[in-house]
Amino acid sequence: MVTFAGSLLFLIAGYLIYGRFMERVFGADTNRPVPAYVQQDGVDYVPMSWWRVFLIQFLNIAGLGPIFGAIMGVMFGPAAFLWIVLGSIFGGAVHDYLSGMMSVRQGGVSLPELAGKQLGNGIRLFMRLFSLVLMVLVGAVFVSGPAGLLAGLVPDVSILVWTVIIFVYYMLATLLPIDKIIGKIYPVFGFALLFMAVGILFALFYNKAPIPELTGGLGSHHPDRSMHVFPMMFVSIACGAISGFHATQSPIMARCIKNEKYGRRCFYGAMVAEGIVALIWAAAASSFFGSLDGLQQYVAALPETANKAAEVVNVISKDWLGAAGGFLAILGVIAAPLTSGDTALRSARLIAADFLHIDQKPVTKRLLISVPIFILTFVILRMNFDILWRYFAWCNQTLAVFTLWAITVYLRRRKKLYAVSLVPAIFMTMVCSTYLFVAPRPEGFGLPYAVSLSAGAVITVFVVACFFVLKGKNKNEIE
């Protein structure tokens, strides 16, 4: 319990101290005009109060990752708590805040355009394609996940029916002005997610749950000994620590924030809040079954076809919170992916509109871009959920690598303290490149661990060398 309580306090302190430091590094300007007013169009550029922007940003980024990812990630052991805390404060929140504020400064443009301006046209083209594929993948993952959970709550309604209902909602949320559905329904989803997190947190302390301590060591406790803490855990726990998906969501809110002074609350603060959710579920999963071994035995006994993380959430919620409380908690878990899936497809529309230069105010032009996205998402939905999730995890972290390097170049060109993003950029480059070599086929090359580490280190050194060799070259126009 000491590790868990200390981790919670450290996350809060991180927001108050390091978040304010990030604000100074970037140079938030309270007098600078923002896109919400300068480019106001009543569809995507809509001024909103800071608390509403925070709530939407938090729900956008808090998909299945900080819940399902944390549950599966804590099977590696207490190292998961350390990664959630340090990753959130020094990695994820830095990534989210700076990418969000870069978008605010550059008219609310989407991530591929931000990265392309800093890293070149080749990266811009790659990021356009990569981001679009990831957004469609997220939309598909976050249809099938909630559909399965809702079918468990209401057995009389099949997964197929729930899939159709959710997909129709996603289509409306993608096409309509942001304040018509997303701006109105998110407070309801926010209550459900908040109730879930607070309820499980209270239960942890009330039941004096035996949460693993860091004194137990940082080595892997995973039953599959080929699953090393590095890099496997750092890919499994993505949205609860650092996630490239977040940088695709921040530009949506960059078009709605009323003043740069709210950036720390809405971008940095939302990531810290997500870290807290991940921390709570990592603690709950590792303690509810008596120990990490108990969690692993329970997961191993589940049918191969079961959504194992969802089953863990279901049994914990019903036991600790009762029937009614468990029902609300599951609704909170359902709300998290729903509010990421809808904005993932909305982000896909905005990404495509940015590079195709198609005005999104007329609904006919929104349809022109959205219909192909909907068709592709529906096709991907036919794939197995577990396969989708595995590919999403690596793609997600790889996107974070490109975003962190773009942020680092942005800060360097403005003679700001770029070390704040350089360090996490180097670390995540090593994580993703190593994972690509060590992950079992078909996700990766399935090479021996030592070989994979060496290959990952070579790629990381090469990328870092390129950064310093190219320093000062190919300068883009400063904001």
C-alpha positions in Angstrom: 0.0 0.0 0.0 3.0 2.3 0.6 4.0 2.1 -3.0 0.5 2.8 -4.3 -0.1 5.7 -1.9 3.3 7.2 -2.7 2.6 6.8 -6.4 -0.7 8.7 -6.2 1.0 11.6 -4.3 3.9 11.7 -6.8 1.5 12.0 -9.7 -0.3 14.9 -8.1 3.0 16.6 -7.2 4.2 16.1 -10.8 1.2 18.0 -12.2 1.7 20.9 -9.7 5.5 21.2 -10.1 6.7 19.7 -13.4 3.5 20.7 -15.2 4.2 24.4 -14.2 7.8 24.0 -15.3 6.6 22.7 -18.7 4.4 25.8 -19.0 7.4 28.0 -18.5 9.6 26.0 -21.0 7.0 26.4 -23.7 6.2 30.0 -22.9 2.4 30.0 -22.6 1.1 33.5 -23.6 -2.2 34.6 -22.1 -2.5 37.5 -24.5 -1.9 35.5 -27.7 -5.0 35.0 -29.9 -6.1 31.3 -30.1 -7.6 29.3 -33.0 -11.0 28.9 -31.2 -11.7 32.6 -31.9 -9.5 33.4 -34.9 -10.8 30.5 -37.0 -14.2 30.0 -35.3 -16.5 28.0 -37.7 -19.1 26.5 -35.4 -18.1 22.9 -36.4 -14.5 22.1 -35.2 -13.3 25.6 -34.1 -15.7 26.2 -31.2 -14.6 28.1 -28.0 -15.3 26.0 -24.8 -14.8 26.5 -21.1 -11.5 25.0 -19.8 -13.3 22.4 -17.7 -15.2 21.2 -20.6 -12.1 21.0 -22.8 -10.3 19.2 -20.0 -13.1 16.7 -19.6 -13.3 16.0 -23.4 -9.5 15.7 -23.6 -9.4 13.3 -20.6 -12.2 11.1 -22.0 -10.6 11.2 -25.5 -7.3 9.8 -24.3 -8.7 7.5 -21.5 -9.7 4.7 -23.8 -9.2 1.0 -22.9 -5.5 1.6 -22.5 -5.3 2.9 -18.9 -7.7 0.1 -17.8 -7.0 -2.9 -19.9 -3.3 -2.0 -20.5 -2.7 -1.4 -16.8 -4.3 -4.8 -15.9 -2.2 -6.8 -18.4 0.9 -4.6 -17.7 0.9 -5.1 -13.9 1.4 -8.9 -14.6 5.0 -7.9 -15.1 5.2 -6.9 -11.4 5.6 -3.7 -9.3 7.7 -2.1 -12.0 4.4 -1.2 -13.6 3.7 1.3 -10.8 7.0 3.0 -11.4 6.4 3.2 -15.2 2.9 4.7 -14.8 4.2 7.4 -12.5 7.4 8.4 -14.2 6.1 7.8 -17.7 3.0 10.0 -17.0 4.9 12.9 -15.5 8.1 13.0 -17.6 6.9 11.3 -20.8 3.1 11.3 -21.5 2.2 14.6 -20.0 5.1 16.4 -21.6 4.2 14.7 -24.9 0.5 15.7 -24.6 1.1 19.2 -23.4 3.7 20.3 -25.9 2.0 18.7 -28.9 -1.3 20.3 -27.8 0.3 23.7 -27.4 2.2 23.4 -30.7 -1.2 22.9 -32.4 -2.6 25.9 -30.6 0.3 28.0 -31.9 -0.1 26.7 -35.4 -3.8 27.2 -36.0 -5.1 23.9 -34.6 -3.5 21.8 -37.3 -3.4 18.0 -37.0 -0.4 15.9 -35.8 1.0 14.9 -39.3 1.2 18.6 -40.3 2.9 19.5 -37.0 5.4 16.7 -37.3 6.0 17.3 -41.0 6.8 21.0 -40.4 9.6 20.0 -38.0 10.9 16.7 -39.5 10.4 17.3 -43.2 8.0 16.4 -46.0 8.9 12.7 -46.1 7.9 12.3 -42.4 4.8 14.4 -43.1 3.6 12.0 -45.8 4.5 9.0 -43.6 2.7 10.5 -40.6 -0.4 11.2 -42.7 -0.8 7.6 -43.7 0.4 6.2 -40.4 -1.9 8.4 -38.3 -5.0 7.7 -40.5 -4.4 4.0 -40.2 -4.0 4.2 -36.5 -7.1 6.3 -36.1 -9.2 3.8 -38.0 -7.6 1.0 -36.0 -8.5 2.8 -32.8 -12.1 3.4 -34.0 -12.4 -0.4 -34.8 -10.8 -1.5 -31.5 -13.1 0.9 -29.5 -16.2 -0.4 -31.2 -15.6 -4.1 -30.5 -14.4 -3.6 -26.9 -17.5 -1.7 -25.6 -19.8 -3.9 -27.7 -18.6 -7.0 -25.9 -18.9 -5.3 -22.5 -22.4 -4.0 -23.2 -23.5 -7.5 -24.4 -22.4 -8.8 -21.1 -24.5 -6.2 -19.2 -27.6 -6.8 -21.5 -27.5 -10.4 -22.6 -30.7 -10.1 -24.6 -28.9 -7.8 -27.0 -26.3 -9.4 -29.2 -22.8 -8.1 -29.8 -23.7 -7.4 -33.4 -26.6 -5.1 -32.4 -24.4 -3.2 -30.0 -21.7 -2.9 -32.6 -24.2 -1.3 -35.0 -25.5 1.1 -32.3 -22.0 2.2 -31.3 -20.9 2.6 -34.9 -23.9 4.8 -35.7 -23.1 6.9 -32.7 -19.5 7.2 -33.9 -20.7 8.4 -37.3 -22.8 11.1 -35.8 -20.0 12.2 -33.4 -17.6 12.4 -36.3 -19.9 14.5 -38.5 -21.8 16.9 -36.2 -20.3 20.1 -34.6 -18.2 19.2 -31.6 -20.5 21.0 -29.2 -23.7 19.2 -30.3 -23.0 15.6 -29.2 -19.5 15.4 -27.7 -19.8 18.6 -25.8 -23.1 17.5 -24.3 -22.8 13.8 -23.7 -19.3 13.7 -22.3 -20.3 15.0 -18.8 -22.5 11.9 -18.4 -19.7 9.7 -19.5 -17.3 11.6 -17.3 -19.5 10.9 -14.2 -19.5 7.2 -14.9 -15.7 7.1 -15.4 -15.1 9.2 -12.3 -17.4 7.0 -10.2 -15.6 3.9 -11.4 -12.1 5.3 -10.5 -13.2 6.8 -7.1 -15.2 3.6 -6.2 -12.3 1.3 -6.9 -9.9 3.6 -5.1 -12.1 3.6 -2.0 -12.4 -0.2 -2.1 -8.6 -0.5 -2.3 -8.2 1.3 1.0 -11.3 -0.1 2.6 -10.3 -3.7 1.9 -6.7 -3.0 2.8 -5.8 -4.8 -0.5 -2.3 -6.5 -0.5 -0.8 -4.3 -3.3 2.7 -5.4 -4.4 5.5 -3.1 -3.2 8.5 -1.9 -5.1 10.7 -3.7 -2.5 9.6 -6.9 -4.2 12.0 -6.1 -7.1 11.6 -4.7 -10.6 12.2 -8.0 -12.4 9.5 -9.6 -14.6 6.8 -11.6 -12.8 5.1 -12.5 -16.0 4.3 -16.2 -16.3 5.7 -16.1 -19.9 9.4 -15.8 -19.2 10.0 -14.5 -22.7 8.0 -11.4 -21.8 10.8 -9.2 -20.4 9.9 -6.0 -18.6 11.9 -4.1 -21.2 10.4 -3.5 -23.7 7.2 -5.5 -23.3 5.8 -3.7 -20.2 6.4 -0.3 -21.8 4.3 -1.3 -24.8 1.6 -3.0 -22.8 1.1 0.1 -20.6 0.8 2.8 -23.2 -2.2 5.1 -22.5 -1.5 5.1 -18.8 2.0 6.4 -19.3 2.7 7.7 -22.8 0.7 7.2 -25.9 1.1 8.6 -29.4 -2.7 8.4 -29.8 -3.0 11.4 -27.5 -1.2 13.7 -29.9 -3.8 13.0 -32.5 -6.5 14.1 -30.0 -4.9 17.2 -28.6 -5.4 19.2 -31.9 -9.1 18.6 -31.6 -9.1 20.5 -28.3 -6.5 23.0 -29.5 -9.3 24.3 -31.7 -11.6 24.8 -28.7 -9.3 26.1 -25.9 -10.0 29.8 -25.0 -6.6 30.8 -23.7 -3.1 29.4 -23.7 -3.1 29.6 -19.9 -5.5 26.6 -19.8 -3.1 24.3 -21.7 -1.5 22.9 -18.6 -4.9 22.0 -17.0 -6.3 20.5 -20.2 -3.4 18.7 -21.7 -0.9 18.0 -19.0 -3.6 17.6 -16.4 -5.7 15.2 -18.5 -2.6 12.9 -18.9 -1.9 12.9 -15.1 -5.6 12.1 -14.5 -5.3 9.2 -16.9 -2.2 8.0 -15.1 -4.2 8.0 -11.8 -6.9 5.8 -13.5 -4.2 3.4 -14.7 -2.5 3.3 -11.3 -5.9 2.4 -9.6 -6.6 -0.4 -12.0 -3.0 -1.8 -11.8 -3.3 -1.8 -8.0 -6.8 -3.4 -8.1 -5.9 -6.2 -10.5 -2.7 -7.0 -8.6 -4.4 -7.1 -5.2 -7.9 -8.4 -5.7 -6.8 -12.0 -6.3 -4.5 -12.0 -3.3 -1.2 -11.6 -5.3 0.2 -11.3 -8.7 0.3 -15.1 -8.9 -3.5 -15.1 -8.1 -4.1 -12.6 -11.0 -2.0 -14.7 -13.4 -3.8 -17.9 -12.4 -7.2 -16.3 -12.9 -6.3 -14.9 -16.3 -4.7 -18.3 -17.4 -8.0 -20.1 -16.5 -10.1 -17.9 -18.7 -11.2 -19.3 -22.1 -9.0 -18.3 -25.0 -11.9 -16.5 -26.6 -12.5 -14.3 -23.6 -11.5 -10.7 -23.3 -9.3 -11.3 -20.3 -8.9 -7.8 -19.1 -12.7 -7.2 -19.4 -13.3 -10.2 -17.3 -11.0 -9.0 -14.6 -12.7 -5.6 -14.6 -16.1 -7.3 -14.3 -15.3 -9.5 -11.4 -13.5 -6.8 -9.4 -16.3 -4.2 -9.9 -19.1 -6.5 -8.9 -17.3 -7.9 -5.9 -16.0 -4.6 -4.4 -18.8 -2.3 -5.4 -21.9 -4.6 -5.3 -24.4 -5.1 -8.1 -25.5 -1.4 -8.6 -22.0 -0.1 -8.0 -20.5 -2.7 -10.3 -23.0 -1.8 -13.0 -22.0 1.9 -12.8 -18.3 0.9 -12.8 -18.7 -1.2 -15.9 -20.5 1.8 -17.5 -17.4 3.9 -16.7 -15.2 1.3 -18.3 -17.5 1.3 -21.4 -17.5 5.1 -21.5 -13.7 5.3 -21.7 -13.3 3.6 -25.0 -16.5 5.0 -26.4 -15.2 8.5 -25.9 -11.9 7.7 -27.6 -13.4 5.8 -30.5 -15.7 8.6 -31.6 -12.9 11.3 -31.5 -10.5 8.9 -33.2 -12.7 8.9 -36.3 -13.3 12.6 -35.9 -9.5 13.0 -35.8 -9.2 10.9 -38.9 -11.6 13.3 -40.7 -9.6 16.3 -39.6 -6.2 14.8 -40.6 -7.5 14.0 -44.1 -9.1 17.4 -44.4 -5.9 19.2 -43.4 -3.7 17.5 -46.0 -6.4 17.5 -48.7 -7.2 21.2 -47.9 -11.0 20.5 -47.8 -13.1 23.0 -45.8 -15.1 21.1 -43.2 -17.8 23.7 -42.5 -20.2 22.3 -45.2 -21.6 18.9 -44.1 -21.3 17.6 -47.7 -17.6 18.0 -47.5 -17.5 16.3 -44.1 -19.3 13.4 -45.7 -16.9 13.3 -48.6 -14.0 12.5 -46.2 -15.9 10.5 -43.6 -17.7 7.9 -45.7 -14.5 6.2 -46.9 -13.2 6.2 -43.2 -16.4 4.6 -42.0 -16.2 1.9 -44.7 -12.6 1.0 -43.8 -13.4 0.9 -40.1 -16.3 -1.4 -40.7 -14.0 -3.8 -42.7 -11.3 -3.8 -39.9 -14.1 -4.6 -37.4 -14.2 -8.1 -38.7 -10.7 -8.9 -37.3 -10.2 -10.5 -34.0 -10.0 -8.0 -31.0 -6.8 -9.4 -29.5 -5.0 -9.1 -32.9 -6.2 -5.5 -33.3 -5.1 -4.6 -29.8 -1.6 -6.1 -30.2 -1.0 -4.1 -33.4 -2.5 -1.0 -31.9 -0.2 -1.1 -28.9 3.0 -1.0 -31.0 1.7 1.5 -33.6 0.6 3.7 -30.7 4.0 3.9 -29.1 5.7 4.3 -32.5 3.6 7.4 -33.1 4.7 8.8 -29.8 8.3 8.4 -30.9 7.8 10.6 -34.0 5.8 13.1 -32.0 8.5 13.4 -29.3 11.2 14.0 -31.9 9.0 16.6 -33.6 8.6 18.3 -30.3 12.3 18.2 -29.6 13.1 19.8 -32.9 10.5 22.5 -32.3 12.0 23.4 -28.9 15.5 23.3 -30.2 14.8 25.7 -33.1 13.3 28.1 -30.6 16.3 27.8 -28.3 14.2 26.3 -25.5 15.1 23.5 -23.1 14.7 20.6 -25.5 16.1 18.0 -23.1 12.6 17.7 -21.6 11.4 15.9 -24.7 14.8 14.6 -25.9 15.2 12.2 -23.0 11.8 10.5 -23.4 12.2 10.5 -27.2 15.5 8.5 -26.9 13.9 6.1 -24.4 10.8 5.5 -26.5 12.9 5.0 -29.6 14.8 2.2 -27.8 11.5 0.7 -26.6 9.8 0.6 -30.0 12.8 -0.5 -32.0 13.6 -3.3 -29.5 10.0 -4.4 -29.4 9.9 -4.7 -33.2 12.8 -7.2 -33.1 11.9 -9.2 -30.0 8.1 -9.5 -30.4 6.8 -12.9 -31.6 5.8 -13.3 -35.2 3.7 -11.9 -36.9 3.9 -8.7 -34.7 7.7 -8.6 -34.8 10.7 -10.6 -36.0 10.8 -12.9 -33.0 14.6 -12.6 -32.5 16.6 -13.5 -29.4 16.4 -11.0 -26.6 20.1 -10.0 -26.6 20.1 -9.6 -30.4 16.9 -7.5 -30.2 18.5 -5.2 -27.5 21.6 -4.7 -29.7 19.5 -3.9 -32.8 17.3 -1.5 -30.9 20.4 0.2 -29.4 22.0 0.6 -32.9 18.8 2.2 -34.3 18.5 4.5 -31.3 22.1 5.7 -31.6 21.6 6.3 -35.3 18.5 8.4 -34.7 20.2 10.4 -32.0 23.2 10.9 -34.2 21.0 12.2 -37.0 19.4 14.6 -34.6 22.7 16.2 -33.6 24.3 16.0 -37.1 21.3 17.8 -38.7 21.1 20.3 -35.9 20.5 23.8 -37.3 20.0 22.5 -40.9 16.7 22.7 -42.9 15.2 25.3 -40.5 11.6 25.9 -40.9 9.9 29.2 -40.3 9.5 30.0 -36.6 5.8 30.5 -35.6 
